[in-house]
Amino acid sequence: MNAADDKTIVREYFNSTGFDRWKRIYGDGEVNKVQLDIRTGHQQTVDTVIGWLKADNNLAALSICDAGCGVGSLSIPLATDGAKIYASDISEKMVTEAKERGLATLGTAENPTFAVQDLESLSGSYHTVICLDVLIHYPQEKADEMISHLCSLAQSRIILSFAPKTCALTILKKIGSFFPGPSKATRAYLHREADVVKILESNGFSIQRQSMTKTRFYFSRLLEATRK
């Protein structure tokens, strides 16, 4: 399966059955135990990123690109704290939901700016580029291309999350426990941390902070890298 097919599958999934499932997971309504576990894990990753940015005490001065914003779980709280946010997602339904949530929370549609775009078509220049829980949908070669492009947009910092390729997670994935349920995405790619670090370093970045979120069904390695 080629990269173009991967992108088509991701777009169609998050504009159909995937949207309904992940809208519930990223919301605050009633969900099953597995979905609640994934919601908890994803929120821990979001909270870690927000904590990192707040700790630097300059959030209101930052321009941030949230690539693969989903329903705005990260973009909306960052905009609430004063950052200038450009947020995009490959799914039109996700972006529509994010806009509605942003308007309900902030009372304005001016910030964040939401757009329907895939990662390759993103342009501009931002202090910080963030991409959470997106790389899992793409194989390593395509992920490398995406990371390189995101690095080209970042003036100072890039923050990425990915599902780390370890022996334990590889086994879980093979037995179908990584993303359970009939409406799961068709493919979930694990990435070696060394490969992600290598592509960041080749684009002129060095690792500064890192974190790992691990629940029963959610595994996410988080890296912050800054320009050397």
Number of C-alpha atoms within 10 A of each C-alpha: 6 9 13 10 10 16 16 11 16 20 19 15 18 22 16 12 14 17 21 15 15 19 18 16 21 19 12 10 9 10 14 9 9 16 21 18 18 21 21 19 20 23 16 17 23 17 15 17 24 17 11 14 17 14 10 8 9 11 19 15 11 16 20 25 29 25 25 24 28 29 27 26 18 21 30 24 18 24 22 15 12 17 21 23 24 21 28 28 26 23 24 19 20 26 23 18 16 26 23 16 16 26 16 11 12 15 11 12 13 13 22 29 16 22 21 19 17 16 19 12 8 16 12 9 17 22 16 24 25 23 21 23 20 20 23 19 21 21 18 17 10 17 22 18 14 18 20 18 17 27 27 16 19 22 15 16 22 28 23 23 25 25 25 22 15 13 8 9 16 14 12 14 16 9 10 10 13 18 19 14 11 8 13 15 16 12 15 16 17 22 20 13 16 11 14 19 16 13 17 24 17 11 17 14 20 19 17 12 12 16 14 17 18 18 15 11 18 18 22 23 20 24 22 22 22 20 17 11
